[in-house]
Amino acid sequence: MKTLLRPAVSLFVVLTVVTGVAYPLVVTGLAKAAFPEAAAGSLIVKEGKAIGSSLIGQNFSDPKYFWGRPSATGPMPYNAGASSGSNQGPLNPALVDAAKGRIDALRAADPDNQLPIPADLVNASASGLDPHISPEAAAYQVARVARQRHLPATDLKALVSQHTEGRQWGVFGEPRVNVLQLNIALDALR
């Protein structure tokens, strides 16, 4: 028994040190050297205080701000610890009711807006944490935000345009607007 136990314990200790200590330290060090901002969580810092991450959506519900995609995390919206979709299929009555409620809330917040509501303002992302909306979703909200802040809509359209990111490497994904960064820039307009 002793001849079997000693190599097993030795292998356990060696593999624990290699895979549990050395490997994570090397990978973390490489990540911090090559991608320091991403390795630190892509935090957005304002006045020396971290106010969010450019990778995780925030819950903006005040009409004077641009709103992001709905969050599917529960019980608290945009809870990174509960990242997941709603797992509701297109025929699920709960999904239909949630979409109708979101549409009603958007119409109530801006009753004069007759533009079609972009899908990303009604449907949550797969993770429930998406920090981006489409440029169309931002454009849909310009009139409401301009009215609430007593700003010209043309100024807000220009701000949205400045904060619209193109396709990644010019090929992947769709143009998008980071809601947190847009709202920070919006507050800076004062």
Residue pairs with C-beta under 8 A, 6 or more apart in sequence:
28 39
31 38
31 39
32 39
32 40
41 53
41 55
42 53
42 54
42 55
43 50
43 52
43 53
43 54
44 50
44 51
44 52
44 53
44 54
44 180
44 181
44 184
45 51
46 184
51 180
51 184
52 58
52 180
53 131
54 131
54 178
54 180
54 181
55 129
55 131
56 78
56 80
56 129
56 131
57 68
57 69
57 71
57 78
57 129
57 130
57 131
57 179
57 180
58 68
58 78
58 131
58 179
58 180
58 183
59 68
59 71
59 77
59 78
60 66
60 67
60 68
60 179
60 183
61 67
63 109
63 110
63 144
63 145
63 148
64 145
64 148
64 149
65 145
65 183
65 186
66 133
66 138
66 141
66 145
66 177
66 179
66 182
66 183
66 186
67 121
67 133
67 141
67 179
68 130
68 131
68 132
68 133
68 179
68 180
69 120
69 121
69 123
69 124
69 125
69 130
69 132
69 133
69 137
70 77
70 98
70 102
70 121
70 122
70 123
70 124
71 77
71 78
71 79
71 124
71 128
71 129
72 84
72 85
72 86
72 124
72 125
72 127
72 128
73 79
73 80
73 82
73 83
73 84
73 128
73 129
74 82
76 82
78 128
78 129
80 129
82 128
83 127
83 128
83 129
84 127
84 128
85 124
85 125
85 126
85 127
85 128
86 95
86 98
86 124
86 128
88 94
88 95
88 98
89 95
99 122
99 123
102 121
102 122
103 117
103 122
106 113
106 117
106 121
106 122
107 113
107 117
109 144
110 141
110 143
110 144
112 143
113 140
113 143
113 144
115 139
115 140
117 140
118 133
118 134
118 136
118 137
118 140
120 130
120 133
120 134
120 137
121 133
121 137
121 140
121 141
124 130
131 178
131 179
131 180
132 165
132 176
132 177
132 178
132 179
133 176
133 177
133 179
134 174
134 175
134 176
134 177
135 160
135 161
135 164
135 175
135 176
135 177
137 177
138 160
138 164
138 177
138 182
139 157
139 160
142 153
142 156
142 157
142 160
143 153
145 151
145 156
145 186
146 152
146 153
146 155
146 156
149 186
149 189
151 189
155 189
156 186
159 182
159 185
159 186
159 189
160 177
160 182
162 185
163 177
163 178
163 181
163 182
163 185
164 175
164 176
164 177
165 175
165 176
165 177
165 178
166 175
167 173
167 174
167 175
